[in-house]
Amino acid sequence: MERRKTPLWDLHRSLGARLIDFGGWDMPVQYTAGTIKEHKAVRESVGLFDVSHMGEAYLRGPRVREAIDRLTTNAVASAPIGKAVYTLLCLPSGGVVDDCIFYKRAEDEFFVIVNASNTTKDLAWFREQTRGLCDVVDVSDETALIAVQGPKAVALVDALANGTLAGLTSFTFAEAEIAGVKCIAARTGYTGEDGFELACPNADAPRVWSALLEAATPLGGLPVGLGARDTLRLESKLPLYGNDLDEDHTPLEAGLGWAVKLDNRDFIGASVLRGQKAEGVTRQLAGFRIAEDVRAIARHGYPVVDRAASPPVIGTVTSGGPGIVVGGAIGLAYVPVAQAAAGTQLTIDCRGKDVPATVVSGKFYKRKTS
Amino acid sequence: MSSFPPDLRYTPDHEWLKPAGSSWRVGITQFAVDQLGDITLVDLPKEGDLITKGQRFGTIESVKSVSDLYAPVSGKVTAVNAELKDAPELVNTEPYVKGWMIELQPTEKAELDELLSGDAYTKHVAAQ
């Protein structure tokens, strides 16, 4: 089957991107600089990401808040207009359908951006669960999405928007004109850095991308592929659906309790999560580090073991890779709660070799706040 | 498709070999490097180790994946590129020069005849 292309595909080719199949899309995994330099550019300056493969939809109607309150673990429906809210969508079992960001545009209109790999599933879920309460309009095929991330991102985008965006606070959004193109600009991202995510019509995306790249290049900015997108989000301990989140684990087990608002709410999955919160979870997503001198990397799917236990496998690594800015190797693993406390020593079976790892709390990388 | 240095010998697993005294120097090709992306760790055998053709003799960790290195011919490891321990990126930047991995003294000379020429390897890669 032919891979799908974003409206920026020709530009990626001309920039020397290496393209791979990502959930049926032909996406840049890296450009000529390579993943490590792209990662560092985002930490030190600014990086541009084409994330047009992600799904977008509008939910509209006089009863849309009821519909959204039923779908979302976080307090999305009651948020102020202009706010972007990260939330989980849960099954009745408490397992995660997807994680996504809702944008409240009006009391009767919300915009949502969902994971590319889940777009079809999510849209079907929205329609099934909100039947009669709101209209669900899928605009994924005509909407491009560009993320601009890094310490120099805000000033760069603000300049191209004639100074209209610097005042936008974290997790808010506004309509803006960027390089003459009408965009939805949100102060959000998936790298642990400050920046914006810009949604615009497909046809206008090359103009926005080119203007951003032209402004970013003199600052040491780079186009950034999916390879560095993954290492950046992991360093900032942001979960990835399909790795760290899935239908078999709840948001509380994933450590996302901050995005689960249970008070006086009855969203799908709430009763299971309420019980889990009262009784406590039995397993938890823990961050771990492998020291540099151990010279090993634990990756997705590697077992966490206790050689004194029977059976010895006590957990599984869900994400792992080199800590490009923080050094050594880092990762996330589901482990029993007793092993999830900071400082706990874990053993990870890295292709037949037992490797020591230490549980750490919080983000692996924290950005300097100026 | 790029071409490969004609003075080297190759394996279908994207390793190159070049005579170095009575030993053969071994590394991985530009094609392999391009597939792997940025390399972060190279785990190699010790000097004096005996390795057998087709068996795993080391691993390469790139940012996104781990790959095995398979012995191109059987032999004794006579040298290991110690620079790669602290500078694995040399494999990315200079795969045929500073990014070499080990030197091997072949024990089965006939295995050397099975190695591919630059032309044959270029065709092999084009067919992938």
Interface residues (C-beta under 8 A of the other chain):
Chain A: R18 V29 Q30 G34 T35 I36 G227 D230 T231 R295 A296 I297 R299 G321 P322 I324 R351
Chain B: D34 G37 D38 T40 L41 D43 T59 E61 V63 K64 S65 V66 E89 N92
